[in-house]
Amino acid sequence: MSESAAEPEAGTTRSGARTLLLVVAWLWVLIPFVYGVYELILKVVDLFGG
């Protein structure tokens, strides 16, 4: 019985680690993407509105 009680905790830890990995992976992609869009907007404003 004590083994089955430990299984949800291990599953929760794996699930938490997977969630953390997904968050880090998305941030790894989104931060440069958002920066690139920001730079693009600045260049477009300089090109057409400046």
PDBQT receptor file of N, H, CA, C and O in Angstrom, charges set to zero:
ATOM      1  N   MET A   1       0.811  -1.193   0.000  1.00  0.00    +0.000 N 
ATOM      2  CA  MET A   1       0.000   0.000   0.000  1.00  0.00    +0.000 C 
ATOM      3  C   MET A   1       0.861   1.267   0.000  1.00  0.00    +0.000 C 
ATOM      4  O   MET A   1       0.509   2.246  -0.657  1.00  0.00    +0.000 OA
ATOM      5  N   SER A   2       1.958   1.262   0.710  1.00  0.00    +0.000 N 
ATOM      6  H   SER A   2       2.244   0.466   1.244  1.00  0.00    +0.000 HD
ATOM      7  CA  SER A   2       2.788   2.456   0.762  1.00  0.00    +0.000 C 
ATOM      8  C   SER A   2       3.427   2.754  -0.602  1.00  0.00    +0.000 C 
ATOM      9  O   SER A   2       3.700   3.912  -0.917  1.00  0.00    +0.000 OA
ATOM     10  N   GLU A   3       3.668   1.703  -1.417  1.00  0.00    +0.000 N 
ATOM     11  H   GLU A   3       3.446   0.762  -1.161  1.00  0.00    +0.000 HD
ATOM     12  CA  GLU A   3       4.237   1.924  -2.744  1.00  0.00    +0.000 C 
ATOM     13  C   GLU A   3       3.259   2.663  -3.636  1.00  0.00    +0.000 C 
ATOM     14  O   GLU A   3       3.654   3.571  -4.367  1.00  0.00    +0.000 OA
ATOM     15  N   SER A   4       1.973   2.283  -3.588  1.00  0.00    +0.000 N 
ATOM     16  H   SER A   4       1.652   1.545  -2.994  1.00  0.00    +0.000 HD
ATOM     17  CA  SER A   4       0.990   2.952  -4.434  1.00  0.00    +0.000 C 
ATOM     18  C   SER A   4       0.776   4.397  -3.980  1.00  0.00    +0.000 C 
ATOM     19  O   SER A   4       0.420   5.254  -4.789  1.00  0.00    +0.000 OA
ATOM     20  N   ALA A   5       0.987   4.667  -2.713  1.00  0.00    +0.000 N 
ATOM     21  H   ALA A   5       1.276   3.971  -2.055  1.00  0.00    +0.000 HD
ATOM     22  CA  ALA A   5       0.870   6.040  -2.229  1.00  0.00    +0.000 C 
ATOM     23  C   ALA A   5       2.027   6.894  -2.749  1.00  0.00    +0.000 C 
ATOM     24  O   ALA A   5       1.869   8.100  -2.940  1.00  0.00    +0.000 OA
ATOM     25  N   ALA A   6       3.192   6.274  -2.978  1.00  0.00    +0.000 N 
ATOM     26  H   ALA A   6       3.320   5.295  -2.823  1.00  0.00    +0.000 HD
ATOM     27  CA  ALA A   6       4.349   7.010  -3.462  1.00  0.00    +0.000 C 
ATOM     28  C   ALA A   6       4.258   7.264  -4.963  1.00  0.00    +0.000 C 
ATOM     29  O   ALA A   6       4.868   8.212  -5.457  1.00  0.00    +0.000 OA
ATOM     30  N   GLU A   7       3.513   6.443  -5.700  1.00  0.00    +0.000 N 
ATOM     31  H   GLU A   7       3.017   5.673  -5.298  1.00  0.00    +0.000 HD
ATOM     32  CA  GLU A   7       3.435   6.587  -7.147  1.00  0.00    +0.000 C 
ATOM     33  C   GLU A   7       2.843   7.925  -7.589  1.00  0.00    +0.000 C 
ATOM     34  O   GLU A   7       3.403   8.552  -8.489  1.00  0.00    +0.000 OA
ATOM     35  N   PRO A   8       1.745   8.392  -7.006  1.00  0.00    +0.000 N 
ATOM     36  CA  PRO A   8       1.229   9.697  -7.441  1.00  0.00    +0.000 C 
ATOM     37  C   PRO A   8       2.219  10.836  -7.217  1.00  0.00    +0.000 C 
ATOM     38  O   PRO A   8       2.280  11.781  -8.003  1.00  0.00    +0.000 OA
ATOM     39  N   GLU A   9       3.001  10.738  -6.127  1.00  0.00    +0.000 N 
ATOM     40  H   GLU A   9       2.952   9.971  -5.488  1.00  0.00    +0.000 HD
ATOM     41  CA  GLU A   9       3.996  11.780  -5.886  1.00  0.00    +0.000 C 
ATOM     42  C   GLU A   9       5.058  11.769  -6.974  1.00  0.00    +0.000 C 
ATOM     43  O   GLU A   9       5.468  12.828  -7.448  1.00  0.00    +0.000 OA
ATOM     44  N   ALA A  10       5.511  10.577  -7.377  1.00  0.00    +0.000 N 
ATOM     45  H   ALA A  10       5.178   9.716  -6.992  1.00  0.00    +0.000 HD
ATOM     46  CA  ALA A  10       6.501  10.477  -8.449  1.00  0.00    +0.000 C 
ATOM     47  C   ALA A  10       5.906  10.976  -9.755  1.00  0.00    +0.000 C 
ATOM     48  O   ALA A  10       6.580  11.665 -10.521  1.00  0.00    +0.000 OA
ATOM     49  N   GLY A  11       4.657  10.636 -10.013  1.00  0.00    +0.000 N 
ATOM     50  H   GLY A  11       4.110  10.076  -9.391  1.00  0.00    +0.000 HD
ATOM     51  CA  GLY A  11       3.987  11.112 -11.222  1.00  0.00    +0.000 C 
ATOM     52  C   GLY A  11       3.821  12.617 -11.215  1.00  0.00    +0.000 C 
ATOM     53  O   GLY A  11       3.970  13.267 -12.249  1.00  0.00    +0.000 OA
ATOM     54  N   THR A  12       3.516  13.166 -10.069  1.00  0.00    +0.000 N 
ATOM     55  H   THR A  12       3.394  12.638  -9.229  1.00  0.00    +0.000 HD
ATOM     56  CA  THR A  12       3.382  14.608  -9.948  1.00  0.00    +0.000 C 
ATOM     57  C   THR A  12       4.718  15.295 -10.204  1.00  0.00    +0.000 C 
ATOM     58  O   THR A  12       4.773  16.337 -10.858  1.00  0.00    +0.000 OA
ATOM     59  N   THR A  13       5.788  14.710  -9.689  1.00  0.00    +0.000 N 
ATOM     60  H   THR A  13       5.743  13.863  -9.159  1.00  0.00    +0.000 HD
ATOM     61  CA  THR A  13       7.114  15.279  -9.913  1.00  0.00    +0.000 C 
ATOM     62  C   THR A  13       7.468  15.228 -11.394  1.00  0.00    +0.000 C 
ATOM     63  O   THR A  13       7.980  16.203 -11.943  1.00  0.00    +0.000 OA
ATOM     64  N   ARG A  14       7.201  14.107 -12.040  1.00  0.00    +0.000 N 
ATOM     65  H   ARG A  14       6.785  13.314 -11.594  1.00  0.00    +0.000 HD
ATOM     66  CA  ARG A  14       7.476  14.005 -13.475  1.00  0.00    +0.000 C 
ATOM     67  C   ARG A  14       6.619  14.976 -14.256  1.00  0.00    +0.000 C 
ATOM     68  O   ARG A  14       7.091  15.607 -15.201  1.00  0.00    +0.000 OA
ATOM     69  N   SER A  15       5.358  15.099 -13.866  1.00  0.00    +0.000 N 
ATOM     70  H   SER A  15       4.975  14.586 -13.098  1.00  0.00    +0.000 HD
ATOM     71  CA  SER A  15       4.466  16.028 -14.546  1.00  0.00    +0.000 C 
ATOM     72  C   SER A  15       4.934  17.465 -14.341  1.00  0.00    +0.000 C 
ATOM     73  O   SER A  15       4.897  18.275 -15.267  1.00  0.00    +0.000 OA
ATOM     74  N   GLY A  16       5.370  17.773 -13.138  1.00  0.00    +0.000 N 
ATOM     75  H   GLY A  16       5.400  17.115 -12.385  1.00  0.00    +0.000 HD
ATOM     76  CA  GLY A  16       5.885  19.112 -12.856  1.00  0.00    +0.000 C 
ATOM     77  C   GLY A  16       7.152  19.401 -13.629  1.00  0.00    +0.000 C 
ATOM     78  O   GLY A  16       7.341  20.512 -14.125  1.00  0.00    +0.000 OA
ATOM     79  N   ALA A  17       8.025  18.407 -13.736  1.00  0.00    +0.000 N 
ATOM     80  H   ALA A  17       7.871  17.505 -13.333  1.00  0.00    +0.000 HD
ATOM     81  CA  ALA A  17       9.262  18.578 -14.500  1.00  0.00    +0.000 C 
ATOM     82  C   ALA A  17       8.953  18.749 -15.976  1.00  0.00    +0.000 C 
ATOM     83  O   ALA A  17       9.590  19.546 -16.663  1.00  0.00    +0.000 OA
ATOM     84  N   ARG A  18       7.970  17.996 -16.463  1.00  0.00    +0.000 N 
ATOM     85  H   ARG A  18       7.452  17.348 -15.904  1.00  0.00    +0.000 HD
ATOM     86  CA  ARG A  18       7.587  18.121 -17.874  1.00  0.00    +0.000 C 
ATOM     87  C   ARG A  18       6.986  19.490 -18.144  1.00  0.00    +0.000 C 
ATOM     88  O   ARG A  18       7.272  20.108 -19.169  1.00  0.00    +0.000 OA
ATOM     89  N   THR A  19       6.153  19.963 -17.225  1.00  0.00    +0.000 N 
ATOM     90  H   THR A  19       5.920  19.460 -16.392  1.00  0.00    +0.000 HD
ATOM     91  CA  THR A  19       5.561  21.296 -17.378  1.00  0.00    +0.000 C 
ATOM     92  C   THR A  19       6.647  22.365 -17.378  1.00  0.00    +0.000 C 
ATOM     93  O   THR A  19       6.610  23.292 -18.188  1.00  0.00    +0.000 OA
ATOM     94  N   LEU A  20       7.607  22.239 -16.477  1.00  0.00    +0.000 N 
ATOM     95  H   LEU A  20       7.637  21.486 -15.820  1.00  0.00    +0.000 HD
ATOM     96  CA  LEU A  20       8.710  23.191 -16.427  1.00  0.00    +0.000 C 
ATOM     97  C   LEU A  20       9.506  23.163 -17.734  1.00  0.00    +0.000 C 
ATOM     98  O   LEU A  20       9.879  24.210 -18.263  1.00  0.00    +0.000 OA
ATOM     99  N   LEU A  21       9.760  21.965 -18.245  1.00  0.00    +0.000 N 
ATOM    100  H   LEU A  21       9.457  21.114 -17.816  1.00  0.00    +0.000 HD
ATOM    101  CA  LEU A  21      10.485  21.832 -19.503  1.00  0.00    +0.000 C 
ATOM    102  C   LEU A  21       9.715  22.482 -20.651  1.00  0.00    +0.000 C 
ATOM    103  O   LEU A  21      10.311  23.152 -21.494  1.00  0.00    +0.000 OA
ATOM    104  N   LEU A  22       8.410  22.292 -20.689  1.00  0.00    +0.000 N 
ATOM    105  H   LEU A  22       7.926  21.748 -20.004  1.00  0.00    +0.000 HD
ATOM    106  CA  LEU A  22       7.599  22.912 -21.738  1.00  0.00    +0.000 C 
ATOM    107  C   LEU A  22       7.629  24.437 -21.636  1.00  0.00    +0.000 C 
ATOM    108  O   LEU A  22       7.727  25.129 -22.650  1.00  0.00    +0.000 OA
ATOM    109  N   VAL A  23       7.547  24.952 -20.424  1.00  0.00    +0.000 N 
ATOM    110  H   VAL A  23       7.468  24.390 -19.600  1.00  0.00    +0.000 HD
ATOM    111  CA  VAL A  23       7.595  26.405 -20.232  1.00  0.00    +0.000 C 
ATOM    112  C   VAL A  23       8.940  26.954 -20.692  1.00  0.00    +0.000 C 
ATOM    113  O   VAL A  23       8.990  27.966 -21.392  1.00  0.00    +0.000 OA
ATOM    114  N   VAL A  24      10.019  26.301 -20.309  1.00  0.00    +0.000 N 
ATOM    115  H   VAL A  24       9.979  25.479 -19.740  1.00  0.00    +0.000 HD
ATOM    116  CA  VAL A  24      11.357  26.756 -20.710  1.00  0.00    +0.000 C 
ATOM    117  C   VAL A  24      11.516  26.680 -22.222  1.00  0.00    +0.000 C 
ATOM    118  O   VAL A  24      12.082  27.585 -22.836  1.00  0.00    +0.000 OA
ATOM    119  N   ALA A  25      11.017  25.599 -22.826  1.00  0.00    +0.000 N 
ATOM    120  H   ALA A  25      10.558  24.864 -22.328  1.00  0.00    +0.000 HD
ATOM    121  CA  ALA A  25      11.123  25.454 -24.287  1.00  0.00    +0.000 C 
ATOM    122  C   ALA A  25      10.350  26.553 -25.002  1.00  0.00    +0.000 C 
ATOM    123  O   ALA A  25      10.853  27.134 -25.963  1.00  0.00    +0.000 OA
ATOM    124  N   TRP A  26       9.141  26.846 -24.550  1.00  0.00    +0.000 N 
ATOM    125  H   TRP A  26       8.732  26.374 -23.768  1.00  0.00    +0.000 HD
ATOM    126  CA  TRP A  26       8.360  27.907 -25.183  1.00  0.00    +0.000 C 
ATOM    127  C   TRP A  26       9.019  29.272 -24.990  1.00  0.00    +0.000 C 
ATOM    128  O   TRP A  26       9.030  30.090 -25.909  1.00  0.00    +0.000 OA
ATOM    129  N   LEU A  27       9.563  29.517 -23.808  1.00  0.00    +0.000 N 
ATOM    130  H   LEU A  27       9.554  28.852 -23.061  1.00  0.00    +0.000 HD
ATOM    131  CA  LEU A  27      10.266  30.781 -23.585  1.00  0.00    +0.000 C 
ATOM    132  C   LEU A  27      11.497  30.887 -24.480  1.00  0.00    +0.000 C 
ATOM    133  O   LEU A  27      11.819  31.969 -24.973  1.00  0.00    +0.000 OA
ATOM    134  N   TRP A  28      12.187  29.760 -24.691  1.00  0.00    +0.000 N 
ATOM    135  H   TRP A  28      11.926  28.881 -24.291  1.00  0.00    +0.000 HD
ATOM    136  CA  TRP A  28      13.367  29.712 -25.552  1.00  0.00    +0.000 C 
ATOM    137  C   TRP A  28      13.011  30.150 -26.974  1.00  0.00    +0.000 C 
ATOM    138  O   TRP A  28      13.833  30.745 -27.671  1.00  0.00    +0.000 OA
ATOM    139  N   VAL A  29      11.797  29.856 -27.392  1.00  0.00    +0.000 N 
ATOM    140  H   VAL A  29      11.129  29.373 -26.826  1.00  0.00    +0.000 HD
ATOM    141  CA  VAL A  29      11.340  30.219 -28.729  1.00  0.00    +0.000 C 
ATOM    142  C   VAL A  29      10.708  31.613 -28.733  1.00  0.00    +0.000 C 
ATOM    143  O   VAL A  29      10.986  32.418 -29.621  1.00  0.00    +0.000 OA
ATOM    144  N   LEU A  30       9.870  31.894 -27.755  1.00  0.00    +0.000 N 
ATOM    145  H   LEU A  30       9.644  31.239 -27.033  1.00  0.00    +0.000 HD
ATOM    146  CA  LEU A  30       9.078  33.117 -27.785  1.00  0.00    +0.000 C 
ATOM    147  C   LEU A  30       9.880  34.385 -27.497  1.00  0.00    +0.000 C 
ATOM    148  O   LEU A  30       9.589  35.432 -28.074  1.00  0.00    +0.000 OA
ATOM    149  N   ILE A  31      10.872  34.318 -26.628  1.00  0.00    +0.000 N 
ATOM    150  H   ILE A  31      11.109  33.468 -26.159  1.00  0.00    +0.000 HD
ATOM    151  CA  ILE A  31      11.637  35.527 -26.304  1.00  0.00    +0.000 C 
ATOM    152  C   ILE A  31      12.352  36.084 -27.534  1.00  0.00    +0.000 C 
ATOM    153  O   ILE A  31      12.213  37.274 -27.815  1.00  0.00    +0.000 OA
ATOM    154  N   PRO A  32      13.116  35.272 -28.285  1.00  0.00    +0.000 N 
ATOM    155  CA  PRO A  32      13.729  35.821 -29.504  1.00  0.00    +0.000 C 
ATOM    156  C   PRO A  32      12.695  36.239 -30.550  1.00  0.00    +0.000 C 
ATOM    157  O   PRO A  32      12.901  37.216 -31.270  1.00  0.00    +0.000 OA
ATOM    158  N   PHE A  33      11.587  35.504 -30.637  1.00  0.00    +0.000 N 
ATOM    159  H   PHE A  33      11.420  34.710 -30.052  1.00  0.00    +0.000 HD
ATOM    160  CA  PHE A  33      10.545  35.848 -31.604  1.00  0.00    +0.000 C 
ATOM    161  C   PHE A  33       9.943  37.216 -31.295  1.00  0.00    +0.000 C 
ATOM    162  O   PHE A  33       9.788  38.048 -32.188  1.00  0.00    +0.000 OA
ATOM    163  N   VAL A  34       9.606  37.441 -30.032  1.00  0.00    +0.000 N 
ATOM    164  H   VAL A  34       9.731  36.764 -29.306  1.00  0.00    +0.000 HD
ATOM    165  CA  VAL A  34       9.026  38.728 -29.635  1.00  0.00    +0.000 C 
ATOM    166  C   VAL A  34      10.032  39.851 -29.848  1.00  0.00    +0.000 C 
ATOM    167  O   VAL A  34       9.663  40.940 -30.286  1.00  0.00    +0.000 OA
ATOM    168  N   TYR A  35      11.283  39.598 -29.544  1.00  0.00    +0.000 N 
ATOM    169  H   TYR A  35      11.583  38.714 -29.188  1.00  0.00    +0.000 HD
ATOM    170  CA  TYR A  35      12.325  40.606 -29.782  1.00  0.00    +0.000 C 
ATOM    171  C   TYR A  35      12.437  40.918 -31.277  1.00  0.00    +0.000 C 
ATOM    172  O   TYR A  35      12.575  42.079 -31.661  1.00  0.00    +0.000 OA
ATOM    173  N   GLY A  36      12.378  39.896 -32.108  1.00  0.00    +0.000 N 
ATOM    174  H   GLY A  36      12.266  38.952 -31.796  1.00  0.00    +0.000 HD
ATOM    175  CA  GLY A  36      12.440  40.099 -33.554  1.00  0.00    +0.000 C 
ATOM    176  C   GLY A  36      11.262  40.895 -34.072  1.00  0.00    +0.000 C 
ATOM    177  O   GLY A  36      11.434  41.768 -34.923  1.00  0.00    +0.000 OA
ATOM    178  N   VAL A  37      10.074  40.614 -33.580  1.00  0.00    +0.000 N 
ATOM    179  H   VAL A  37       9.934  39.905 -32.889  1.00  0.00    +0.000 HD
ATOM    180  CA  VAL A  37       8.889  41.374 -33.989  1.00  0.00    +0.000 C 
ATOM    181  C   VAL A  37       9.021  42.825 -33.539  1.00  0.00    +0.000 C 
ATOM    182  O   VAL A  37       8.670  43.737 -34.286  1.00  0.00    +0.000 OA
ATOM    183  N   TYR A  38       9.518  43.045 -32.341  1.00  0.00    +0.000 N 
ATOM    184  H   TYR A  38       9.804  42.304 -31.734  1.00  0.00    +0.000 HD
ATOM    185  CA  TYR A  38       9.736  44.398 -31.831  1.00  0.00    +0.000 C 
ATOM    186  C   TYR A  38      10.710  45.165 -32.733  1.00  0.00    +0.000 C 
ATOM    187  O   TYR A  38      10.451  46.310 -33.104  1.00  0.00    +0.000 OA
ATOM    188  N   GLU A  39      11.824  44.529 -33.079  1.00  0.00    +0.000 N 
ATOM    189  H   GLU A  39      12.034  43.599 -32.777  1.00  0.00    +0.000 HD
ATOM    190  CA  GLU A  39      12.801  45.170 -33.968  1.00  0.00    +0.000 C 
ATOM    191  C   GLU A  39      12.199  45.436 -35.345  1.00  0.00    +0.000 C 
ATOM    192  O   GLU A  39      12.460  46.479 -35.945  1.00  0.00    +0.000 OA
ATOM    193  N   LEU A  40      11.401  44.506 -35.846  1.00  0.00    +0.000 N 
ATOM    194  H   LEU A  40      11.189  43.659 -35.359  1.00  0.00    +0.000 HD
ATOM    195  CA  LEU A  40      10.740  44.681 -37.132  1.00  0.00    +0.000 C 
ATOM    196  C   LEU A  40       9.825  45.905 -37.113  1.00  0.00    +0.000 C 
ATOM    197  O   LEU A  40       9.821  46.702 -38.051  1.00  0.00    +0.000 OA
ATOM    198  N   ILE A  41       9.062  46.042 -36.051  1.00  0.00    +0.000 N 
ATOM    199  H   ILE A  41       9.066  45.395 -35.289  1.00  0.00    +0.000 HD
ATOM    200  CA  ILE A  41       8.160  47.194 -35.936  1.00  0.00    +0.000 C 
ATOM    201  C   ILE A  41       8.960  48.488 -35.910  1.00  0.00    +0.000 C 
ATOM    202  O   ILE A  41       8.573  49.463 -36.553  1.00  0.00    +0.000 OA
ATOM    203  N   LEU A  42      10.064  48.514 -35.181  1.00  0.00    +0.000 N 
ATOM    204  H   LEU A  42      10.379  47.722 -34.658  1.00  0.00    +0.000 HD
ATOM    205  CA  LEU A  42      10.898  49.715 -35.159  1.00  0.00    +0.000 C 
ATOM    206  C   LEU A  42      11.427  50.043 -36.551  1.00  0.00    +0.000 C 
ATOM    207  O   LEU A  42      11.443  51.211 -36.941  1.00  0.00    +0.000 OA
ATOM    208  N   LYS A  43      11.857  49.040 -37.303  1.00  0.00    +0.000 N 
ATOM    209  H   LYS A  43      11.845  48.092 -36.986  1.00  0.00    +0.000 HD
ATOM    210  CA  LYS A  43      12.391  49.262 -38.659  1.00  0.00    +0.000 C 
ATOM    211  C   LYS A  43      11.293  49.739 -39.605  1.00  0.00    +0.000 C 
ATOM    212  O   LYS A  43      11.531  50.617 -40.435  1.00  0.00    +0.000 OA
ATOM    213  N   VAL A  44      10.090  49.169 -39.488  1.00  0.00    +0.000 N 
ATOM    214  H   VAL A  44       9.897  48.456 -38.814  1.00  0.00    +0.000 HD
ATOM    215  CA  VAL A  44       8.975  49.570 -40.341  1.00  0.00    +0.000 C 
ATOM    216  C   VAL A  44       8.594  51.021 -40.059  1.00  0.00    +0.000 C 
ATOM    217  O   VAL A  44       8.319  51.785 -40.983  1.00  0.00    +0.000 OA
ATOM    218  N   VAL A  45       8.579  51.396 -38.788  1.00  0.00    +0.000 N 
ATOM    219  H   VAL A  45       8.802  50.775 -38.037  1.00  0.00    +0.000 HD
ATOM    220  CA  VAL A  45       8.253  52.786 -38.432  1.00  0.00    +0.000 C 
ATOM    221  C   VAL A  45       9.318  53.726 -39.005  1.00  0.00    +0.000 C 
ATOM    222  O   VAL A  45       8.985  54.785 -39.536  1.00  0.00    +0.000 OA
ATOM    223  N   ASP A  46      10.589  53.349 -38.901  1.00  0.00    +0.000 N 
ATOM    224  H   ASP A  46      10.860  52.488 -38.469  1.00  0.00    +0.000 HD
ATOM    225  CA  ASP A  46      11.637  54.178 -39.479  1.00  0.00    +0.000 C 
ATOM    226  C   ASP A  46      11.525  54.263 -40.995  1.00  0.00    +0.000 C 
ATOM    227  O   ASP A  46      11.779  55.320 -41.573  1.00  0.00    +0.000 OA
ATOM    228  N   LEU A  47      11.152  53.174 -41.642  1.00  0.00    +0.000 N 
ATOM    229  H   LEU A  47      10.946  52.315 -41.172  1.00  0.00    +0.000 HD
ATOM    230  CA  LEU A  47      11.084  53.131 -43.091  1.00  0.00    +0.000 C 
ATOM    231  C   LEU A  47       9.906  53.932 -43.631  1.00  0.00    +0.000 C 
ATOM    232  O   LEU A  47      10.066  54.700 -44.581  1.00  0.00    +0.000 OA
ATOM    233  N   PHE A  48       8.731  53.765 -43.043  1.00  0.00    +0.000 N 
ATOM    234  H   PHE A  48       8.602  53.142 -42.272  1.00  0.00    +0.000 HD
ATOM    235  CA  PHE A  48       7.530  54.399 -43.573  1.00  0.00    +0.000 C 
ATOM    236  C   PHE A  48       7.093  55.639 -42.810  1.00  0.00    +0.000 C 
ATOM    237  O   PHE A  48       6.476  56.532 -43.390  1.00  0.00    +0.000 OA
ATOM    238  N   GLY A  49       7.394  55.709 -41.543  1.00  0.00    +0.000 N 
ATOM    239  H   GLY A  49       7.895  54.983 -41.072  1.00  0.00    +0.000 HD
ATOM    240  CA  GLY A  49       6.868  56.821 -40.751  1.00  0.00    +0.000 C 
ATOM    241  C   GLY A  49       7.922  57.810 -40.318  1.00  0.00    +0.000 C 
ATOM    242  O   GLY A  49       7.594  58.868 -39.782  1.00  0.00    +0.000 OA
ATOM    243  N   GLY A  50       9.179  57.489 -40.539  1.00  0.00    +0.000 N 
ATOM    244  H   GLY A  50       9.446  56.629 -40.975  1.00  0.00    +0.000 HD
ATOM    245  CA  GLY A  50      10.252  58.316 -40.017  1.00  0.00    +0.000 C 
ATOM    246  C   GLY A  50      10.611  59.386 -40.961  1.00  0.00    +0.000 C 
ATOM    247  O   GLY A  50      11.505  60.184 -40.678  1.00  0.00    +0.000 OA
TER     248      GLY A  50
